[in-house]
Amino acid sequence: HGQPLISTDVLILDMDPDFSQTNLKRSSMVKPDKMFTINKNLVLGKLGELSPLIMQKIDQGLRLALGL
């Protein structure tokens, strides 16, 4: 198995009601404590799009990771 979840991690499970809106191929995890920036020229394409509910969870994880 992978690393244990921490409080900032957001799981996007394939059984989640919003999963079909994401266009992701499998369950995924967002790790707001591991965010970074890259030059947009290095981005090859878009993998999917997250629902407002999932984005709220990610926002909460970011706030927690940044101590806001």
N, CA, C and O atoms as a CHARMM CRD file, in Angstrom:
* protein
*
  272
    1    1 HSD  N      0.82600  -1.19500   0.00000 PROA 1      0.00000
    2    1 HSD  CA     0.00000   0.00000   0.00000 PROA 1      0.00000
    3    1 HSD  C      0.86300   1.25000   0.00000 PROA 1      0.00000
    4    1 HSD  O      2.06700   1.19900   0.25300 PROA 1      0.00000
    5    2 GLY  N      0.21300   2.38300  -0.29300 PROA 2      0.00000
    6    2 GLY  CA     0.90600   3.66400  -0.29100 PROA 2      0.00000
    7    2 GLY  C      1.06900   4.19600   1.11300 PROA 2      0.00000
    8    2 GLY  O      0.85200   3.49500   2.10200 PROA 2      0.00000
    9    3 GLN  N      1.44800   5.42600   1.17200 PROA 3      0.00000
   10    3 GLN  CA     1.64700   6.07700   2.46300 PROA 3      0.00000
   11    3 GLN  C      0.29900   6.31300   3.14500 PROA 3      0.00000
   12    3 GLN  O     -0.71900   6.44200   2.46500 PROA 3      0.00000
   13    4 PRO  N      0.27900   6.37100   4.46900 PROA 4      0.00000
   14    4 PRO  CA    -0.97800   6.63600   5.17400 PROA 4      0.00000
   15    4 PRO  C     -1.47900   8.03900   4.87400 PROA 4      0.00000
   16    4 PRO  O     -0.69900   8.94800   4.59300 PROA 4      0.00000
   17    5 LEU  N     -2.78300   8.19600   4.93900 PROA 5      0.00000
   18    5 LEU  CA    -3.39000   9.50700   4.70800 PROA 5      0.00000
   19    5 LEU  C     -3.03800  10.46700   5.83500 PROA 5      0.00000
   20    5 LEU  O     -2.90500  10.06400   6.99000 PROA 5      0.00000
   21    6 ILE  N     -2.88900  11.73800   5.48700 PROA 6      0.00000
   22    6 ILE  CA    -2.74600  12.77500   6.49900 PROA 6      0.00000
   23    6 ILE  C     -3.95500  13.68300   6.39700 PROA 6      0.00000
   24    6 ILE  O     -4.72200  13.58400   5.43900 PROA 6      0.00000
   25    7 SER  N     -4.13900  14.56700   7.37000 PROA 7      0.00000
   26    7 SER  CA    -5.36900  15.35400   7.47200 PROA 7      0.00000
   27    7 SER  C     -5.61300  16.27500   6.28100 PROA 7      0.00000
   28    7 SER  O     -6.75200  16.68100   6.05300 PROA 7      0.00000
   29    8 THR  N     -4.58000  16.61500   5.51800 PROA 8      0.00000
   30    8 THR  CA    -4.76400  17.49900   4.37100 PROA 8      0.00000
   31    8 THR  C     -5.07900  16.74200   3.07800 PROA 8      0.00000
   32    8 THR  O     -5.48800  17.36100   2.09600 PROA 8      0.00000
   33    9 ASP  N     -4.90000  15.43300   3.05600 PROA 9      0.00000
   34    9 ASP  CA    -5.13500  14.64000   1.85100 PROA 9      0.00000
   35    9 ASP  C     -6.61800  14.60800   1.49700 PROA 9      0.00000
   36    9 ASP  O     -7.47700  14.57500   2.37800 PROA 9      0.00000
   37   10 VAL  N     -6.90600  14.61700   0.19900 PROA 10     0.00000
   38   10 VAL  CA    -8.28100  14.51900  -0.28100 PROA 10     0.00000
   39   10 VAL  C     -8.36100  13.34400  -1.25400 PROA 10     0.00000
   40   10 VAL  O     -7.74800  13.36600  -2.32100 PROA 10     0.00000
   41   11 LEU  N     -9.11800  12.32800  -0.87500 PROA 11     0.00000
   42   11 LEU  CA    -9.33300  11.17600  -1.74200 PROA 11     0.00000
   43   11 LEU  C    -10.47200  11.46800  -2.70500 PROA 11     0.00000
   44   11 LEU  O    -11.50600  12.01100  -2.31700 PROA 11     0.00000
   45   12 ILE  N    -10.27100  11.10300  -3.95700 PROA 12     0.00000
   46   12 ILE  CA   -11.32900  11.19900  -4.95800 PROA 12     0.00000
   47   12 ILE  C    -11.58400   9.76200  -5.40000 PROA 12     0.00000
   48   12 ILE  O    -10.88600   9.23300  -6.26500 PROA 12     0.00000
   49   13 LEU  N    -12.58000   9.14900  -4.80200 PROA 13     0.00000
   50   13 LEU  CA   -12.84900   7.72800  -5.02900 PROA 13     0.00000
   51   13 LEU  C    -13.75600   7.52100  -6.23200 PROA 13     0.00000
   52   13 LEU  O    -14.66100   8.31600  -6.48600 PROA 13     0.00000
   53   14 ASP  N    -13.50500   6.44400  -6.96800 PROA 14     0.00000
   54   14 ASP  CA   -14.31700   6.16300  -8.15600 PROA 14     0.00000
   55   14 ASP  C    -15.77100   5.85100  -7.82000 PROA 14     0.00000
   56   14 ASP  O    -16.62500   5.84400  -8.70600 PROA 14     0.00000
   57   15 MET  N    -16.05900   5.59200  -6.53900 PROA 15     0.00000
   58   15 MET  CA   -17.45700   5.35900  -6.13300 PROA 15     0.00000
   59   15 MET  C    -18.14100   6.63400  -5.63400 PROA 15     0.00000
   60   15 MET  O    -19.32200   6.60700  -5.28700 PROA 15     0.00000
   61   16 ASP  N    -17.41400   7.74000  -5.59800 PROA 16     0.00000
   62   16 ASP  CA   -17.95500   9.03100  -5.17600 PROA 16     0.00000
   63   16 ASP  C    -19.01000   9.48700  -6.19100 PROA 16     0.00000
   64   16 ASP  O    -18.79100   9.35100  -7.39500 PROA 16     0.00000
   65   17 PRO  N    -20.15200  10.02700  -5.73300 PROA 17     0.00000
   66   17 PRO  CA   -21.19300  10.47500  -6.66300 PROA 17     0.00000
   67   17 PRO  C    -20.69600  11.50200  -7.69400 PROA 17     0.00000
   68   17 PRO  O    -21.22000  11.56000  -8.80600 PROA 17     0.00000
   69   18 ASP  N    -19.69700  12.30500  -7.33400 PROA 18     0.00000
   70   18 ASP  CA   -19.17400  13.31900  -8.25100 PROA 18     0.00000
   71   18 ASP  C    -18.07300  12.79000  -9.17100 PROA 18     0.00000
   72   18 ASP  O    -17.58800  13.52500 -10.03000 PROA 18     0.00000
   73   19 PHE  N    -17.67300  11.52600  -9.00400 PROA 19     0.00000
   74   19 PHE  CA   -16.52200  11.01200  -9.74500 PROA 19     0.00000
   75   19 PHE  C    -16.72700  11.06600 -11.25800 PROA 19     0.00000
   76   19 PHE  O    -15.79300  11.38800 -11.99200 PROA 19     0.00000
   77   20 SER  N    -17.92100  10.75800 -11.73200 PROA 20     0.00000
   78   20 SER  CA   -18.16100  10.72400 -13.17700 PROA 20     0.00000
   79   20 SER  C    -17.93100  12.09400 -13.81900 PROA 20     0.00000
   80   20 SER  O    -17.62100  12.17200 -15.00800 PROA 20     0.00000
   81   21 GLN  N    -18.07800  13.16600 -13.05200 PROA 21     0.00000
   82   21 GLN  CA   -17.85900  14.52500 -13.57400 PROA 21     0.00000
   83   21 GLN  C    -16.37400  14.83800 -13.74100 PROA 21     0.00000
   84   21 GLN  O    -16.02200  15.77900 -14.45300 PROA 21     0.00000
   85   22 THR  N    -15.50100  14.06900 -13.10100 PROA 22     0.00000
   86   22 THR  CA   -14.07900  14.39900 -13.09400 PROA 22     0.00000
   87   22 THR  C    -13.35400  14.01100 -14.37700 PROA 22     0.00000
   88   22 THR  O    -12.33200  14.60800 -14.71400 PROA 22     0.00000
   89   23 ASN  N    -13.87000  13.02200 -15.09100 PROA 23     0.00000
   90   23 ASN  CA   -13.20500  12.43900 -16.26200 PROA 23     0.00000
   91   23 ASN  C    -11.90400  11.73100 -15.89600 PROA 23     0.00000
   92   23 ASN  O    -11.12200  11.38900 -16.78300 PROA 23     0.00000
   93   24 LEU  N    -11.65900  11.50300 -14.59600 PROA 24     0.00000
   94   24 LEU  CA   -10.49600  10.73000 -14.17700 PROA 24     0.00000
   95   24 LEU  C    -10.76200   9.25600 -14.47000 PROA 24     0.00000
   96   24 LEU  O    -11.91600   8.82800 -14.51500 PROA 24     0.00000
   97   25 LYS  N     -9.71400   8.49300 -14.66700 PROA 25     0.00000
   98   25 LYS  CA    -9.86600   7.08300 -15.01000 PROA 25     0.00000
   99   25 LYS  C     -9.93500   6.17500 -13.78600 PROA 25     0.00000
  100   25 LYS  O    -10.45000   5.06000 -13.86600 PROA 25     0.00000
  101   26 ARG  N     -9.41500   6.65400 -12.64900 PROA 26     0.00000
  102   26 ARG  CA    -9.40300   5.82700 -11.44500 PROA 26     0.00000
  103   26 ARG  C     -9.40400   6.72400 -10.20900 PROA 26     0.00000
  104   26 ARG  O     -9.20800   7.93600 -10.29800 PROA 26     0.00000
  105   27 SER  N     -9.62800   6.09900  -9.06400 PROA 27     0.00000
  106   27 SER  CA    -9.56300   6.83400  -7.80300 PROA 27     0.00000
  107   27 SER  C     -8.22900   7.56000  -7.71600 PROA 27     0.00000
  108   27 SER  O     -7.20300   7.04400  -8.15800 PROA 27     0.00000
  109   28 SER  N     -8.24900   8.74300  -7.15400 PROA 28     0.00000
  110   28 SER  CA    -7.04700   9.57400  -7.10100 PROA 28     0.00000
  111   28 SER  C     -6.94900  10.25400  -5.75000 PROA 28     0.00000
  112   28 SER  O     -7.88200  10.21400  -4.94700 PROA 28     0.00000
  113   29 MET  N     -5.80400  10.87800  -5.51100 PROA 29     0.00000
  114   29 MET  CA    -5.60700  11.61400  -4.26900 PROA 29     0.00000
  115   29 MET  C     -4.97700  12.95800  -4.58600 PROA 29     0.00000
  116   29 MET  O     -4.06700  13.06100  -5.40900 PROA 29     0.00000
  117   30 VAL  N     -5.47900  13.98600  -3.91700 PROA 30     0.00000
  118   30 VAL  CA    -4.88300  15.31300  -3.99000 PROA 30     0.00000
  119   30 VAL  C     -4.17300  15.53400  -2.66300 PROA 30     0.00000
  120   30 VAL  O     -4.73900  15.29100  -1.59800 PROA 30     0.00000
  121   31 LYS  N     -2.92900  15.99600  -2.73500 PROA 31     0.00000
  122   31 LYS  CA    -2.11700  16.21900  -1.54000 PROA 31     0.00000
  123   31 LYS  C     -1.79100  17.71300  -1.46500 PROA 31     0.00000
  124   31 LYS  O     -0.73300  18.13300  -1.93200 PROA 31     0.00000
  125   32 PRO  N     -2.69000  18.52400  -0.88100 PROA 32     0.00000
  126   32 PRO  CA    -2.47600  19.96700  -0.82500 PROA 32     0.00000
  127   32 PRO  C     -1.17300  20.38200  -0.14700 PROA 32     0.00000
  128   32 PRO  O     -0.67000  21.47600  -0.40300 PROA 32     0.00000
  129   33 ASP  N     -0.62700  19.53900   0.70300 PROA 33     0.00000
  130   33 ASP  CA     0.64200  19.88200   1.35300 PROA 33     0.00000
  131   33 ASP  C      1.82800  19.66500   0.42200 PROA 33     0.00000
  132   33 ASP  O      2.96300  19.96800   0.79000 PROA 33     0.00000
  133   34 LYS  N      1.58400  19.14600  -0.77800 PROA 34     0.00000
  134   34 LYS  CA     2.65000  18.86400  -1.74800 PROA 34     0.00000
  135   34 LYS  C      2.48400  19.68000  -3.03300 PROA 34     0.00000
  136   34 LYS  O      3.01700  19.29200  -4.07300 PROA 34     0.00000
  137   35 MET  N      1.76400  20.78900  -2.98400 PROA 35     0.00000
  138   35 MET  CA     1.53300  21.60700  -4.17200 PROA 35     0.00000
  139   35 MET  C      2.81000  22.32200  -4.60200 PROA 35     0.00000
  140   35 MET  O      3.66000  22.66400  -3.77900 PROA 35     0.00000
  141   36 PHE  N      2.92400  22.53900  -5.90800 PROA 36     0.00000
  142   36 PHE  CA     4.06500  23.26200  -6.46700 PROA 36     0.00000
  143   36 PHE  C      3.62400  23.93500  -7.75800 PROA 36     0.00000
  144   36 PHE  O      2.53200  23.66500  -8.25900 PROA 36     0.00000
  145   37 THR  N      4.44500  24.78800  -8.28500 PROA 37     0.00000
  146   37 THR  CA     4.13300  25.45400  -9.54300 PROA 37     0.00000
  147   37 THR  C      5.12500  24.99800 -10.61400 PROA 37     0.00000
  148   37 THR  O      6.27200  24.65800 -10.32600 PROA 37     0.00000
  149   38 ILE  N      4.64500  25.00500 -11.85200 PROA 38     0.00000
  150   38 ILE  CA     5.50600  24.72000 -12.99200 PROA 38     0.00000
  151   38 ILE  C      5.13700  25.67800 -14.11900 PROA 38     0.00000
  152   38 ILE  O      4.05400  26.26300 -14.12700 PROA 38     0.00000
  153   39 ASN  N      6.02900  25.82200 -15.04100 PROA 39     0.00000
  154   39 ASN  CA     5.77200  26.65400 -16.20800 PROA 39     0.00000
  155   39 ASN  C      4.64200  26.03200 -17.01900 PROA 39     0.00000
  156   39 ASN  O      4.64400  24.82300 -17.25500 PROA 39     0.00000
  157   40 LYS  N      3.67800  26.84200 -17.44800 PROA 40     0.00000
  158   40 LYS  CA     2.52000  26.30600 -18.17100 PROA 40     0.00000
  159   40 LYS  C      2.91000  25.63400 -19.48200 PROA 40     0.00000
  160   40 LYS  O      2.15100  24.81100 -19.99400 PROA 40     0.00000
  161   41 ASN  N      4.06600  25.96000 -20.03400 PROA 41     0.00000
  162   41 ASN  CA     4.52500  25.31100 -21.26000 PROA 41     0.00000
  163   41 ASN  C      4.87800  23.83600 -21.04100 PROA 41     0.00000
  164   41 ASN  O      4.97400  23.07100 -22.00000 PROA 41     0.00000
  165   42 LEU  N      5.06900  23.44100 -19.78500 PROA 42     0.00000
  166   42 LEU  CA     5.38400  22.05000 -19.46200 PROA 42     0.00000
  167   42 LEU  C      4.13400  21.18700 -19.29000 PROA 42     0.00000
  168   42 LEU  O      4.22900  19.96200 -19.22700 PROA 42     0.00000
  169   43 VAL  N      2.96900  21.82100 -19.21600 PROA 43     0.00000
  170   43 VAL  CA     1.71800  21.08900 -19.04500 PROA 43     0.00000
  171   43 VAL  C      1.28800  20.54100 -20.40900 PROA 43     0.00000
  172   43 VAL  O      1.09600  21.29900 -21.36000 PROA 43     0.00000
  173   44 LEU  N      1.14200  19.22400 -20.49100 PROA 44     0.00000
  174   44 LEU  CA     0.81800  18.57600 -21.76400 PROA 44     0.00000
  175   44 LEU  C     -0.68200  18.51800 -22.03500 PROA 44     0.00000
  176   44 LEU  O     -1.09500  18.42600 -23.19100 PROA 44     0.00000
  177   45 GLY  N     -1.48900  18.57100 -21.00300 PROA 45     0.00000
  178   45 GLY  CA    -2.92700  18.49400 -21.20800 PROA 45     0.00000
  179   45 GLY  C     -3.66900  18.45600 -19.89400 PROA 45     0.00000
  180   45 GLY  O     -3.07500  18.49400 -18.81600 PROA 45     0.00000
  181   46 LYS  N     -4.95800  18.38000 -20.00600 PROA 46     0.00000
  182   46 LYS  CA    -5.85400  18.38000 -18.85200 PROA 46     0.00000
  183   46 LYS  C     -6.31400  16.94100 -18.59400 PROA 46     0.00000
  184   46 LYS  O     -6.76100  16.24900 -19.50900 PROA 46     0.00000
  185   47 LEU  N     -6.20000  16.50800 -17.34600 PROA 47     0.00000
  186   47 LEU  CA    -6.61500  15.14800 -16.99900 PROA 47     0.00000
  187   47 LEU  C     -8.09900  15.06000 -16.66600 PROA 47     0.00000
  188   47 LEU  O     -8.75300  14.06400 -16.97300 PROA 47     0.00000
  189   48 GLY  N     -8.61700  16.08900 -16.04900 PROA 48     0.00000
  190   48 GLY  CA   -10.00900  16.06000 -15.64100 PROA 48     0.00000
  191   48 GLY  C    -10.40000  17.37200 -15.00200 PROA 48     0.00000
  192   48 GLY  O     -9.64000  18.34000 -15.00300 PROA 48     0.00000
  193   49 GLU  N    -11.59700  17.38200 -14.45900 PROA 49     0.00000
  194   49 GLU  CA   -12.11300  18.58500 -13.80800 PROA 49     0.00000
  195   49 GLU  C    -12.83400  18.16600 -12.53600 PROA 49     0.00000
  196   49 GLU  O    -13.59600  17.19900 -12.53600 PROA 49     0.00000
  197   50 LEU  N    -12.59300  18.88700 -11.46500 PROA 50     0.00000
  198   50 LEU  CA   -13.16600  18.51600 -10.17700 PROA 50     0.00000
  199   50 LEU  C    -14.44800  19.27900  -9.90000 PROA 50     0.00000
  200   50 LEU  O    -14.58300  20.44700 -10.26300 PROA 50     0.00000
  201   51 SER  N    -15.38300  18.60600  -9.25500 PROA 51     0.00000
  202   51 SER  CA   -16.66800  19.21200  -8.92200 PROA 51     0.00000
  203   51 SER  C    -16.47000  20.26800  -7.83200 PROA 51     0.00000
  204   51 SER  O    -15.45400  20.26400  -7.13700 PROA 51     0.00000
  205   52 PRO  N    -17.44100  21.16600  -7.68400 PROA 52     0.00000
  206   52 PRO  CA   -17.34800  22.16500  -6.61000 PROA 52     0.00000
  207   52 PRO  C    -17.20400  21.53200  -5.22700 PROA 52     0.00000
  208   52 PRO  O    -16.48300  22.07000  -4.38700 PROA 52     0.00000
  209   53 LEU  N    -17.86300  20.41500  -4.97100 PROA 53     0.00000
  210   53 LEU  CA   -17.76800  19.75700  -3.66700 PROA 53     0.00000
  211   53 LEU  C    -16.34600  19.24600  -3.41800 PROA 53     0.00000
  212   53 LEU  O    -15.80800  19.41700  -2.32400 PROA 53     0.00000
  213   54 ILE  N    -15.74400  18.62400  -4.42100 PROA 54     0.00000
  214   54 ILE  CA   -14.36800  18.14900  -4.26700 PROA 54     0.00000
  215   54 ILE  C    -13.42200  19.32800  -4.10800 PROA 54     0.00000
  216   54 ILE  O    -12.48700  19.26400  -3.31100 PROA 54     0.00000
  217   55 MET  N    -13.64900  20.40200  -4.85300 PROA 55     0.00000
  218   55 MET  CA   -12.79900  21.59200  -4.73400 PROA 55     0.00000
  219   55 MET  C    -12.90700  22.20100  -3.33400 PROA 55     0.00000
  220   55 MET  O    -11.91900  22.72700  -2.82000 PROA 55     0.00000
  221   56 GLN  N    -14.07700  22.14100  -2.71300 PROA 56     0.00000
  222   56 GLN  CA   -14.23300  22.62600  -1.33200 PROA 56     0.00000
  223   56 GLN  C    -13.35100  21.81100  -0.38800 PROA 56     0.00000
  224   56 GLN  O    -12.71200  22.36300   0.50800 PROA 56     0.00000
  225   57 LYS  N    -13.32200  20.49900  -0.59600 PROA 57     0.00000
  226   57 LYS  CA   -12.47900  19.63000   0.24100 PROA 57     0.00000
  227   57 LYS  C    -11.00200  19.96000   0.04300 PROA 57     0.00000
  228   57 LYS  O    -10.23400  19.97700   1.00500 PROA 57     0.00000
  229   58 ILE  N    -10.60700  20.22000  -1.19600 PROA 58     0.00000
  230   58 ILE  CA    -9.21900  20.57500  -1.48600 PROA 58     0.00000
  231   58 ILE  C     -8.88600  21.93100  -0.87100 PROA 58     0.00000
  232   58 ILE  O     -7.79200  22.11800  -0.33800 PROA 58     0.00000
  233   59 ASP  N     -9.81900  22.87700  -0.94000 PROA 59     0.00000
  234   59 ASP  CA    -9.63000  24.18800  -0.32600 PROA 59     0.00000
  235   59 ASP  C     -9.41600  24.04100   1.18100 PROA 59     0.00000
  236   59 ASP  O     -8.55100  24.70500   1.75200 PROA 59     0.00000
  237   60 GLN  N    -10.19600  23.17800   1.82300 PROA 60     0.00000
  238   60 GLN  CA   -10.02600  22.93200   3.25000 PROA 60     0.00000
  239   60 GLN  C     -8.65100  22.34400   3.54100 PROA 60     0.00000
  240   60 GLN  O     -8.00100  22.72100   4.51500 PROA 60     0.00000
  241   61 GLY  N     -8.21000  21.41200   2.68700 PROA 61     0.00000
  242   61 GLY  CA    -6.89200  20.80800   2.85500 PROA 61     0.00000
  243   61 GLY  C     -5.78000  21.83800   2.68300 PROA 61     0.00000
  244   61 GLY  O     -4.79300  21.81600   3.41900 PROA 61     0.00000
  245   62 LEU  N     -5.93500  22.73800   1.71300 PROA 62     0.00000
  246   62 LEU  CA    -4.95300  23.81200   1.50400 PROA 62     0.00000
  247   62 LEU  C     -4.87700  24.73600   2.71500 PROA 62     0.00000
  248   62 LEU  O     -3.79200  25.09100   3.17700 PROA 62     0.00000
  249   63 ARG  N     -6.05000  25.11700   3.22000 PROA 63     0.00000
  250   63 ARG  CA    -6.08700  25.99900   4.39600 PROA 63     0.00000
  251   63 ARG  C     -5.37800  25.34800   5.58500 PROA 63     0.00000
  252   63 ARG  O     -4.61900  25.99700   6.30500 PROA 63     0.00000
  253   64 LEU  N     -5.63700  24.07300   5.77200 PROA 64     0.00000
  254   64 LEU  CA    -5.00300  23.34100   6.87400 PROA 64     0.00000
  255   64 LEU  C     -3.49300  23.24500   6.64000 PROA 64     0.00000
  256   64 LEU  O     -2.71100  23.45600   7.56800 PROA 64     0.00000
  257   65 ALA  N     -3.08000  22.93100   5.41900 PROA 65     0.00000
  258   65 ALA  CA    -1.65400  22.80200   5.11600 PROA 65     0.00000
  259   65 ALA  C     -0.92100  24.12400   5.28700 PROA 65     0.00000
  260   65 ALA  O      0.23800  24.14900   5.70000 PROA 65     0.00000
  261   66 LEU  N     -1.60500  25.23100   4.96700 PROA 66     0.00000
  262   66 LEU  CA    -0.97300  26.55300   5.06500 PROA 66     0.00000
  263   66 LEU  C     -1.19700  27.22700   6.41000 PROA 66     0.00000
  264   66 LEU  O     -0.68500  28.32100   6.65100 PROA 66     0.00000
  265   67 GLY  N     -1.95600  26.58400   7.28400 PROA 67     0.00000
  266   67 GLY  CA    -2.22400  27.15300   8.61100 PROA 67     0.00000
  267   67 GLY  C     -3.11900  28.37100   8.56300 PROA 67     0.00000
  268   67 GLY  O     -2.94900  29.29700   9.35600 PROA 67     0.00000
  269   68 LEU  N     -4.07400  28.38600   7.64100 PROA 68     0.00000
  270   68 LEU  CA    -4.98300  29.53600   7.51400 PROA 68     0.00000
  271   68 LEU  C     -6.32500  29.28100   8.18100 PROA 68     0.00000
  272   68 LEU  O     -7.19800  30.14800   8.16300 PROA 68     0.00000
